Amino acid sequence: MADRKTGQTELLYVTSGDMYQPYSYSLGRLGAEFLNTIKEEKRFLGARCPGCNRVYVPPRSVCGRCHMKMEELVPVSDEGEIVACAIIEFGFVDPNTGIARPVPYGTAFIRLDGADTALPHFLDSVDREKVKVGARVKAVFEETRTGKIMDIKHFALIDQYRRPGGSNGFSVE
């Protein structure tokens, strides 16, 4: 907006400011075990519903479908399938690290083999020909892990022709 007397343009600044968040959140036993297993063993656990047998990754304590309490943790694969994805072309400050994420970057919802729900995370690729629904990915873990979701460095695209079923868990079709 220009000042009427001087004709100078006034610069306006918008900031989100500092905001107090009057709540806290606990991961609970299942969430803590999920992150500790990633940290200590570089593998994934899901919570299985005793009613519908649905496996949630990341685990939760109540089934979203039948509302039963879940206590059983089951192993799931570190490989899975992209069920939704995007290549992000604009930068933002990563709230997990406080560092601006370089652009472009890939992100996806990944349904790990053995799970019924999808885990959101980053991808190692921005190749629009390869980053797509149905693409197979494998978790890549940080060398030094601290018990946070970012202990998963990213998910890497793997051979598109590998499918569940072979002696090592996969076979070529």
C-alpha positions in Angstrom: 0.0 0.0 0.0 1.4 3.4 -0.9 1.6 6.2 1.6 -0.6 9.1 0.4 1.8 11.8 1.6 5.2 10.4 0.4 4.1 8.0 -2.4 6.4 5.4 -0.8 5.2 1.8 -0.8 4.9 0.3 2.7 6.1 -3.2 3.0 3.8 -5.6 4.9 5.1 -8.5 6.8 3.1 -11.6 7.7 4.4 -14.1 10.2 2.8 -17.0 12.0 4.5 -15.9 15.2 5.2 -18.0 18.2 2.2 -20.1 19.2 1.7 -21.9 22.5 0.4 -25.5 22.0 -1.5 -26.4 25.2 -1.4 -30.1 24.6 1.0 -33.0 24.5 0.7 -36.3 22.7 2.0 -39.7 23.8 2.8 -42.5 21.3 1.7 -45.1 23.8 3.2 -48.6 24.1 2.5 -49.6 20.4 4.0 -46.4 18.9 7.0 -46.5 21.2 7.7 -50.1 20.3 7.3 -49.3 16.6 9.9 -46.6 16.8 12.2 -48.5 19.1 12.2 -51.5 16.7 13.1 -49.2 13.8 15.9 -47.7 15.9 17.3 -51.0 17.3 16.6 -53.5 14.5 15.8 -51.6 11.3 12.5 -53.4 10.9 8.8 -52.6 11.1 5.9 -53.7 13.3 2.2 -53.2 12.8 -0.8 -53.6 15.1 -3.2 -56.4 14.3 -6.9 -56.0 15.1 -8.3 -59.0 16.9 -11.7 -58.4 15.3 -11.1 -57.8 11.6 -7.3 -58.8 11.4 -6.5 -55.5 9.7 -2.8 -54.6 10.3 -2.0 -50.9 10.9 1.3 -49.3 10.2 2.2 -47.2 12.0 0.4 -49.0 14.8 -2.5 -47.5 16.7 -4.3 -48.8 19.8 -7.9 -48.8 18.5 -9.0 -50.2 15.1 -10.5 -47.6 12.9 -12.8 -50.0 11.3 -14.3 -52.1 14.1 -13.2 -50.0 17.1 -11.6 -52.9 19.0 -8.6 -52.4 21.2 -5.4 -53.6 19.6 -2.5 -55.0 21.5 -0.8 -57.5 19.2 2.2 -56.3 17.3 3.2 -58.3 14.2 6.2 -57.9 11.9 5.7 -56.5 8.4 8.1 -56.1 5.5 10.5 -53.2 4.9 9.3 -53.3 1.3 6.0 -52.2 0.0 3.9 -50.5 -2.7 3.2 -46.8 -3.3 -0.5 -46.2 -3.0 -0.4 -42.4 -3.5 2.5 -40.1 -4.4 3.6 -36.6 -5.4 6.7 -34.8 -6.6 6.9 -31.6 -4.6 8.2 -28.6 -6.5 8.2 -25.9 -3.7 10.4 -25.6 -0.6 9.4 -25.7 3.0 11.2 -26.0 6.3 11.0 -29.6 7.5 9.3 -29.5 10.9 11.3 -32.6 11.9 14.7 -31.1 11.3 14.2 -27.3 11.0 16.1 -27.4 7.7 14.7 -26.3 4.4 14.0 -29.4 2.3 15.7 -29.3 -1.1 13.3 -29.3 -4.1 12.1 -31.2 -5.9 11.5 -34.2 -3.6 9.3 -37.2 -3.7 6.8 -38.2 -1.1 4.4 -41.1 -0.9 2.0 -43.2 1.1 3.5 -46.7 1.2 1.6 -49.8 2.1 4.3 -52.2 3.4 3.9 -55.9 2.6 1.9 -57.4 5.4 0.1 -54.1 6.3 -3.4 -52.9 5.4 -2.7 -49.2 5.9 -0.2 -46.8 4.4 2.8 -45.0 5.9 3.6 -41.5 4.6 7.3 -40.8 4.0 9.9 -39.4 1.6 11.2 -41.1 -1.6 14.7 -41.2 -3.0 13.5 -40.3 -6.5 11.8 -37.5 -8.4 11.6 -39.4 -11.7 8.0 -38.9 -12.8 8.3 -42.1 -15.0 9.1 -44.2 -12.0 7.4 -42.5 -9.0 3.8 -43.8 -9.5 1.1 -45.7 -7.8 2.0 -49.4 -7.8 5.8 -48.8 -7.8 7.7 -51.0 -5.3 9.9 -49.4 -2.7 12.2 -50.4 0.1 13.0 -48.6 3.4 16.5 -47.1 3.7 17.5 -46.4 7.3 19.8 -43.7 8.7 23.1 -45.0 10.0 22.6 -43.3 13.3 19.1 -43.7 14.6 17.5 -41.9 17.5 14.0 -43.4 17.8 12.1 -41.0 15.5 10.2 -41.6 12.3 13.1 -39.9 10.5 15.2 -42.9 11.3 13.8 -44.0 8.0 16.0 -41.9 5.7 13.6 -42.5 2.7 12.1 -45.2 0.6 14.1 -46.3 -2.5 12.4 -47.4 -5.7 13.2 -51.1 -6.4 12.8 -53.4 -9.4 9.3 -53.0 -10.7 9.1 -56.7 -11.6 9.5 -58.1 -8.1 6.3 -59.3 -6.5 5.4 -61.1 -3.2 5.6 -64.9 -3.3 9.1 -66.2 -4.0 11.5 -68.1 -1.7 13.1 -64.8 -0.5 9.6 -63.2 -0.3 9.7 -62.2 -4.0 9.6 -63.7 -7.4 10.0 -62.4 -10.9 6.8 -62.5 -13.0 
